[in-house]
Amino acid sequence: MCRSSMHEPIVDWPRLARLSGAGRGIFVLAPHPDDECIGTGALIAHARMRGVRVEVALLTDGAASHPRSRQHGPARLAAIRLAEMRAALRCLGQIRPLLTLDLPDSASGTVADAQWQGTRRRLRAAIVQSGAGLVVTTWRREPHRDHRSAYRLLRQAMYGLPATLAECLVWTPITGTRRDRPSAREGRLVHLTVGAARPRKVAALRAHRSQFGAVVGDDPDGFCIDPATFRAMTGPHESYVLER
């Protein structure tokens, strides 16, 4: 999803595992249903094809993708999107239960402090229980506010834990500006080769039917992945910043 350079190495799964500790297990925090595919679909698929344990948590309820729909109110849309995410994870080879944190879509960073801290504690407990060597969420300056909130929450939840933290670039390569991109001092930017994981990633993203205009028909301004964006999201690499 991100153009590489000689300073931003393209890595395969074995090398990424050596760099990050991913071979000891992976924990993914996705801001919305579909981010687990767009940002980390190949990572999850590569891991599962090798029998590596993967745990996934969902930050928000995903209910804000079609805010003007009368036929699909927030509760109904949230249920649909959660079912789609579970189907997508099965496409990636992930069969472990999904942890849902249920913060409000597009407002996850505005909840009361007590709810934020309670969510942080739940997330930290899940990471500790997973024993993951690599913990992943979205890049800290992603264009979407929930993606930035996911990084902030995970950074707090991981304080003092021995796992490697990685940030995946979801919207930054597509709609972000130059100043949104990571700098060398913020971590090591690497590009994971999708390779043999691509069929699983494509099938998983397609499982999010509501995000392709196939479910909600009464909100023409709602979110919809167009063909060009789909090609960018399922390109030859996934991009990660490994914290130094």
Secondary structure, 3 states (H helix, E strand, C coil): CCCCECCECEECHHHHHHHHCHHHCEEEEECCCCHHHHCCHHHHHHHHHCCCCEEEEEEECCCCCCCCCCCCCHHHHHHHHHHHHHHHHHHCCCCCCCEEEEECCCCHHHCCHHHHHHHHHHHHHHHHHHCCCEEEEECCCCCCHHHHHHHHHHHHHCCCCCCEEEEECCCHHHHCCHHHCCCHHHCEEEEEECHHHHHHHHHHHHCCHHHHCCCCCCCCCCCCCCHHHHHHHCCCEEEEEECC
